[in-house]
Structure formats: C-alpha cells, structure tokens
Amino acid sequence: MKSRNIKWLHLALALSLGGSGAAFGADVITGRIDGRLRESGTQAPLPGAKVTLTSPALIGGSKVIATAPDGYFLATDLPPGEYTVQFELEGIKPITRKLVVRQGETSPLNVTWNVESDMEENIVVEYESPGTRPESTQSGAVLSATGQSKLASGRSYQAVAQQVAGVSGGSNPDIRGANAIMNRYLIDGMDITDPVTNTFSSNINFDSISSFSIITGGMEAQYNSMGGVINVISAQGSDEFHADASFYANHYLLSVPPQFGSNLYEGYKPFNTTVRPPTQSYQGNVNISGPILKEKLWYALSYQYSNNQASSPAGPPLNLQAPNREFIGHYVRGKLTWAPGSRSRVTLSALTDPASIPFADFSGSLANSVTPFAARFQSQGGWLGNLTWEYFPTAETTYKAMVGAQTNTIRSGPQGVFGTFDLAAIRNSYNDPTLSYDPNRPQHTNDDDGTVWFNDSDITSDARYTLSTDLSVAHRTTLFGQRHEAQAGFQGRFIQRNFSFEVPGGRTYTDAGGGPGQAGLCLPEIGQTDGCNYYAETPAYNTVERGLGAGLYVQDRWKPVDWVTIMPGLRFDYGYTRDAAGRVAGQLAGFGPRLGAVLDLTRDSKTIFSAFYGRSNETLSLLAAANASPSAKTDYYAYDPATGTFDYSSSEGGPGATEVDRKNHTPPHSDEILLSLRRQIGKNTGLSVEYTYKNLANIWDAVETNQIWDPSGTRVIGYKNGVATPVYLFTRPDSNWIKYQSVDLILDGRPTPELEFYAAYTLSFRYGPGNESMGQLSTGIGQYDNPRQSQFYTGYSLGDTRHQIKLLGSYTWKGLSIGPSFSYASGATRAKRYNTANPNISGYVLRSPVGTTPGTPNDPTQIAEFRLPDTITANARISYDFSELTGQKFALIADVFNVFNLGAPTGLVTTENVGATSNFGLASARQQPLRVQLALRYQY
C-alpha cells in the first residue's frame, strides 16, 4: 500500500509543479532509450532482467535499470552520445546492443533473446533505428556535430537551421509560417532568446557544439514558441583527454569577385576592372576537454577567432567601390560536469562572445548609397552562464533545476568615432585630396538619389539583461495497467533593457530638389541651397524597460496500449512589462493546450502516424515596451526659399507620441495542427510526409491614431488632438494575422556508417496582413500607418516561398569524405511601394496588394506578382582524414560554396520614387559568388 501511495504522490507532484519562453523540462538537453525484452521463440516478456547502459557521455559510471513484468524498460536523462546496452539474466549469457541517443528524442530498442542459446555471447549488435520517432509528434531534425563536420556550411547554429524542412529566411529564420522574431533559442538548456528583438543573442564556437535540435512543430508543453525552437547542446568532457584544433581560410584569391550587374538580367561582368576590397574570411578554433576527476568531474574549454570581410560591388547611385564590412569575433566557452553521486549530476556552462563590425552596413545595397564618412560602426557581445542540477532519487523520478544569467550589449555609431578610415583611399576614390571627417558634422541624406553624406545618423547603446530559472519534475509509473510519464515545470524570467541615444551634430538633414550627389545637398555655408528641404533635431535621451514572466506546464505521455501514445498537455504563461515612463506596456496571460496522439500502425515502430494540436502564447517581450518608451521629441524645420531660413514645421515623438493598450490582454498566439505519416523504408532510413496548418494571431504592432488622411490616402489633412505629430498605440490588433499551410516530404537516413543523407521538399502558402511588427522586421511597410491603405495588406505575406528543395548528405571511404548540399527556393514575395514625397509623415504608399505590382494605374487587370527570382545554391565539402596513414587524426578540408557561381538577386529595390531618381527593380543584394575555403583540423 505504501508503494502505491508513493506512486500517486510522485504523479501528483509532477502534475502540480509547473514559464514564459522555452522550457528546460525533461528531454530538452537529454535523450531516452525504451523498448521491450522478449524471448525469441515464444515472444514472452522477460521480466527482471538487468539492463546496464554505458557511454563515454555518461558521467558517474554505468546506469542500471531492470525490465518490468511485461519486459518493458525505459532509461531517461541520457546525455547524447553512443550507448552500449547489456541485458543480463541469472544463469544466462548476456547479450549487448549498441545505439545512438540523440537530444530530445526517444531511441527505441526492442530486443528478442534466445535464452537457451550461447550464440550471442560476446557479440555486440549495432541496433537498427527505424527513423520514425515512434513516441513523438514533433517535427524537425536532430543534427550531430559529426554529420555537420562533413558538410560545407556557414559554421553557425543559425546557418544549420536552414538545412531543415520548413525553414526559410536568413540567420534569424522563418519557421513554418512564423516570422523571424517568433522563435526560441536555447544553449545548454538556457533560453537565450533576446528579450527585445526575440532573435538569437549569443554566438558560440561551432566546433564546441555536440548536437543541434531544430524543432519546427508539434511541440510538447515544455516548449513555448509561435515559430520554432533551435536547441544547441555544447560538448562536455569525458574520462579521456581530447583536443581539437582547426584553421579555416577563404582568401580573396580563392573567391570569384562579386561583379554582377545591378540589373536583374545582368550576369557576371568579367571585364570590370574596378578595384574592390577583398571578400574573405578566416577562423581559428581550439577545443580541449577531459577529466579533472575520472567519473566525477569533467571540463571542456573552447575558443574561436573569426574574421569575415565582405564587400558589395560598385553600383548606383554612387558608383564607387565602398570599403568592405569586417566582422571580428572572439567566442570563449567553458563547461564543467560533476557527478557528486550516482543519483545526481551538476553542470556549469558559460560563454562570452565580444565582436566588432567596422562599416557594419556595407555588405549590401547601402554600400552604394552611403558614403564612407557616413558609415556605421557596431560593437556587440556579452556573457551568459547557467547552473543545472539533476537529481534521480529513483529510476522513475527526475528532478531538474536551472538558474541562469545573461547580458548582451550592442553599441552603434559613426565609423569615424568608434573605428578608423583609410583616408587616402577615400580621397583617391572621390578624387578630392581635401576630404576630411568631422565628428560633429550633421548627416545629410539626398532624397533625389538616396545618397547619405558626412556622418552617421545617431550613437546608441542598447544593453539587455536576463535572469532566468527553470524547475521541472518528471515521474514514470503504471496506473491501472497503463503507463504514464508525467512531467511538470515552472519557468521564471526577469528581463531589462537600458538604452541611450544621441545625434552627432544635433540634427540630420533631408535634402531634395537640388539634384543627385553632393552637388544636390543643402550647404548654405558655401551658398548651395537648391537642395534645402528640412532638418530634424532630436536631443539625447535614455530609457530603461523591464519585464517579468512566469509560467507553468504539465505534460503526460500515456500509453493505453503498446501501440498508442496519447500526449495531453497544458501550459499557462504570464508576462508583465513596463516602459521607461512606468506605463504597463503589456500584461498578458494565455493558456496553451496541447494534445497529441502517436499510433504505431504496424506495431513494430516502422509505420507511425501522429496528429497534434497546440497553442503557444507570446506573453513576455520588451519589444513593445522599448518602442512605447517616450523618446525625446524630434522637431522638424522646413526651408523657406523666400527668407533663406529654416522654420519650425512639425514634431514627432516625445511625451504623448506613444500610447499603450490598457484594455487588450490577448497575447500574440499561434494555433497549430500537424499531421504526420512516417515509414521506415530501409536500414536507419525513414520517409515521412507532414501537413501543417498554423494560424498566427494578434501579432504586436504600432497603430497610428492621430493623423487624418484625405480620401486618396496620400496626404494628411489634420490631427485628432490638434498637434501635428503621429501618435502610435502599441497593441495586438485582431486584424494582424498570418495563416500558413504546408506539406513536407522528407527522406532521412543513415543506411551505413559511411553514408548519410537528408532530402526534403516543401510546398507552402503564407497569407495574411501580418507583415510587420513595430518595424522590427525592417520590411519598410506597415498596415497601421495609413488606414486608407489597409486593403492592400491582405495578400500573400512577405516571405511567402512557394517551393523549397533541400538535399544534403555525405559519403566516407577510407578516410576520404565527400559532402554535397543543394537547395532551391522559389522567389519570395515583395511589396512595391511609392514615395509620396512627404518626408515628415509616412511617406510611402502601396497601389496594389502586398506581393504584387500594380502595372498600369487604375487597371486592376495589370496587377502582377512581385517576387524575388528563384534561388539555387550548391555547396560541397571534400576532406581527407590521414589517421589511417599516420595514426593521427589529421584532416585536410576543402569547401566550395556556390559551386555554379550563380548570382541570383537576394534583395531588390522595392521603392518607386515619384518625381525623383528611381532605382526600382534593381538588385540590392545577390548571392555571394563562388568561393573556396581551405582548412586543417587536428583531433586528439
């Protein structure tokens, strides 16, 4: 009776404990092994067998469990790695199986044992994985460091995510219809998602990562993400010393110059003799790990130096080669793993990632419109650390606790203040030996051609701080003959942002009417006034925003019969944020029910059908509070040609320019339906088809509430409060939504240790007006700036990519490894906008729905789709491991990126300037041309 009461006690505790953001709960950083042990002849269960698990990844020695009366066994909380599982019964020769455990996944191990035979004595059999995830509704992929070492990639966890079906976009990816600020990022179980931008916030040495989990849908209640979850596990130590050193070099002589024309139809220009800065990169890595006390205390240390230089080919309007953008980064990571006893494990993980970026915006179209003196310098980086304690009082119960802290700061300002110039090169490029930089000179923007002159527009410092805690408990038991794995968790997060702003020279000029180039600027001091239009003055200011979030979740895995798993779950999230004025920017709460079912149709783990419904709520983000915080008032002064003076015209910002929604407490949320059919079609090879429907609703945005527009929507004719300034309400409108549907066909396999591959095709549709979120996505459009424009925002959303194909794999033969990868993406939608020549207000309008161009004015039959061209990318890695020849694991690596040297535009000028020079339709960015990267790597 006592045992039965203890079972109910643990189950009740697991269902009573219960955060905002992604959770640390069970199986986030570990994996599991489960299965049945049966007699081979009769298929009768073999109860009471001793099951011993050993692995180099398992600190504290072997883990021992026993099979249940029905032969079932389950081992949880296993660090990812290769495991040997030995089965023993008294008086019978043991048998052994070997398999791989991956983070966040269950590895099935069903074994039949001929207990009357000694044939399997001393034989280790590598278990064949069905590749069907037989106990999960999740979609996505777990990628190993070993697999990634055979592919040419961007060597960052953000780039790795792009290999998975349903992922598109850039370094902050769009995942299954959600935009780039709807994902969650975890390193070693800690949520490192930026508290303001909701994007990634830290970099890590790529070679120090042991595995990557990219979850695109079907998440259990321990996760909370409207988009995807990118979960990175760093390498830990072991009972043996290991060292890993590498150097990667892409010298500019190994790259084809970026000399494609700016017109869409222009290809490579081999006879362009323009002198240009190099596009090249270098990276050095050192990783060491080993024991401090064998089986008790392990360490792992790593360092990475990165230097990436990128340039943009000369093009209009400046038609001068700009300096190259340079990224210099230092990534340091340390990890301690301690087993104080057989029933507990403690992990301390920390990293820092300082970086500097001279000419930060000069890798794209701005390099051709911003002069070097007006360039921006950026420095960034911070540190994070987390302490995790895991306690296993019994084989059925697990307690976990994690506390973490993080800080990250981005500083931005004039290149001439925070960095340096090659003044001689600039003077030579502009053919003016008198050019010099004045840090107090205001910036000038020539609206006639879009060029920017003399200085950067502002100096900012943006610091973010996070404190987090995650607690969870899991208990596994059998009730009324049916298995339950209940888990629950609590998550808390405190976040803060400190921001400062100032304008070099105190003002910025916007010039127009004087013609293109420097000759068209407003320079009254030299008698040049034809371009005088207006200037804006903004005094320096500082803001502080804070937020606090908490949440609870409960999740059960219930097996009413062996071939059916039901996964009910529920989470509750609450978030509270204040802006710098002390106003409540958001007080949001939401319930997120989850319900999944997994059916083993053939009852051998080889044919799996799963269905899932889940809601996620975004309750904690400082993005709205940061935007709502009253900034200093900006005053606009317009030029009067009659008097030759600038007179006050209007203002924006300052107290009263922003409002918070005190009545609406509906959080941004997503509702997802995921259906999946998975089948093993060969050894360690699975084929799956997945259908996803997702509704993203009540997306944050800023709604302008003060301006009164004329019927055409091109002119402001008044202001509701009588003050000539826009007023923005930060809220979550019901009309800001996205609907997404997709079908994914995926083939994933490793039929032999030498061969592995992944192939995916995605057909998707992304529809709705939710293209922007308070300007964070930098789309240049917003449906709530001008109510007369609302009809143009409901269409195929920005980023809608109809077709995607992803192919990658590797083959190894006697030390020689070849790893090709290929991706195809049909063109994503864009929005054509028109400049109304009204600089003080929302100066752009649409004339047809997003994703289209209007063609002939007032003729809807001429409306056509407006998308980027299709993109094809092919990369390849060839490496040779000399260990078979030398006995030392020394590898020579060659990577080839963009093998076909294609130059498809990845960005377009989408604005048609009315009454001025227009570059609409020109390519603002293209694929990086063919380049070769060479590397040496030594592992001990």
Buried (B, 14 or more C-beta within 10 A) or exposed (E): EEEEEBBEEBBEBBBEBBBBBBBBBBBBBBBBBBBBBBBBEEEEBBBEBBBBBBBBBBBBEEBBBEBBEBBBBBBBBBBBBEBBBBBBBEEBBBBBBBBBBBBBBBBBBBBBBEBEEEEBEEEEEEBEBBBBBBBBBBBBBBBBBEBBBBBBBEBBBBBBBBBBBBBBBEBBBBBBBBBBBBBBBBBBBBBBBBBBBBBBBBBBBBBBBBBBBBBBBBBBBBBBBBBBBBBBBBBBBBBEEBEBBBBBBBBBEBBBBBBBBBEBEBEBBEEEEEEBBBBBBBBBBBBBBBBEEEBBBBBBBBBBBBEBBBBBBBBBBBEBBBBBBBBBBBBBBBBBBBBEEEEBBBBBBBBBBBBBBBBBBBBBBBBBBBBBBBBBBBBBBBBBBBBBBBBBEEBBBBBBBBBBBBBBBBBBBBBBBBBEBEBEBBBEBBEEEEBEBEBEBBBBBBBBBBBBBBBBBBBBBBBBBBBBBBBBBBBBBBEEEEBBBBBBBBBBBBBBBBBBBBBBBEBBBBBBBBBBBBEBBBBEEEEBBBBBBBBBBBBEBBBBBBBBBBBBBBBBBBBEEEBEBBBBBBBBBBBBBBBBBEBBBBBBBBEBEBBBBBBBEEEBBBBBBBBBBBBBBBBBBBBBBBBBBBBBBBBBBBBEEEEEEBEEBBBBBBEEBBBBBEEBEBBBBBBBBBBBBBBBEEEBBBBBBBBBBBBBBBBBBBBBBBBEBEEEBBEBEEBEEEBBBBBBBBBBBEBBBBBBBBBBBBBBBBBEEEBBBBBBBBBBBBBBBBBBBBBBBEBBBBBBBBBBBEBBBBBBBBBBBBEBBBBBBBBBEEBEBBBBBBBBBBBBBBBBBBBBBEBBBBBBBBBBBBBBBBEEEEEEEEBEEBBBEBBBBBBBBBBBBBEEEEEEBBBEBBBBBBBEBBBBBBBBBBBBBEEBBBBBBBBBBBBBBBBBBBBEBBBE
